[in-house]
Amino acid sequence: MRNKKGKDDKRDAQLENAAADQRRRFLKQGGALITGAASAGLAPGAAAQGLAGQPWERVYGAGFTGYGQPSRFELPVVRHIGRPYGDLAPGSGAALSPIESLEGIITPSALHNIRNHSGTPDIDPKQHQLLLHGLVTRELMFSMDSLSRYPMATRTYFIECSGNSNRALAPQPAQVPAGAIHGNISCSEWTGVPLRMLLEEAGLRPEAQWLLAEGADSAHMSRSIPLEKALDDAMIALYQNGERLRPEQGYPVRLLLPGWEGNTSVKWLRRLKATSGPTHTKDETSKYTDALPDGRALQFTFEMGVKSVITKPSSTMTLPRPGFYEISGIAWTGAGRIRRVEVSSDGGSTWVNAVLAGEERSKSLVRFRLPWEWTGKAAILQSRAADDKGRVQPLRKEWMARFAPDIRFHNNSIISWAVAADGSVKNVYV
Ligand code: CO
């Protein structure tokens, strides 16, 4: 919890919600400030001295740049890169978002999580085309220019890899930042063409029930998509956070299936084929199935579960001293909206409702916050999300009992961070 003072200084004055009220009560009681708080008192005369002028106030500033970059002091904020095959396949694996360093609900495009099966292709948008074929009355081929002429929609959606949090299934809890375990999730504002519009133009034949979606990467990563989803809220995305998609996010065009496991939102989309049933591609038979204790496996488990994670404080951070802290984290559900996030500081014995920001958006990240006074005793912090379909984030042991021991997908169980008496925060299994 570093830079607490700076954070308080920048606190949005419009944040007139329950958290602010609770915090004001904290401050009125005075205890928080005395025992160590967020802001530091100044000796007489120190304020004027502090404004004497820093070196950057005495020299002319830098010129304009065509494409901006974060402050050099923020250079350590980078994705957590996992390369399971090492140099043999450096572009296969995942780069997880550093959620422990971010706030709000939008992930900067440059820090969005990535899951690539065969690296990021270097696609010339003038050469790339999207084919719509199969059980349609007329096949259509779209250039990127022609796609850009359709009416577009803009929505805020999260994308979570269904393998997110699989590292939390290791026998021992990893002592790494939260994003290195749970950061295969991000949220952007996406703009593109509703897929329904293109399917209606092509004309679906009555036998059409599924789509095959195929990417233009060298793995031709492909998934089968039920037509019902394609006609519901599926988007042919061209823009992310106001600019064209990043190459690692599918430039120049990707499928986007809100709330569904990330790899169904096929990147570098080159083909959609209407079919009568699922194609059973290599990517949905060798992977992305969920083994059960009795030896069977679930296939086509698309919707991501209701889930939350406390990002501050979280694993590997240190609380410098007892006093007031704001617990902050993200929650999401593939079912629609987050209805409630509860926070526990005693390992799940008691729970308090957190304040939510962004919960009016369906299938978006939601930010939750709760003021907390750390008394200096050992504590276990947990968050538990519930969605508008009444689903509640399960306990880790409840979730583990549902699947075979080698399960790797859809881990949405409750995440626990232990705060020790010395202020160190560790990843623990509860
Ligand atoms: Co699944």
Residues whose N, C-alpha, C, O or C-beta is under 5 A from the ligand:
A	BS01	CO	S162 E261 Y288 T301 F302
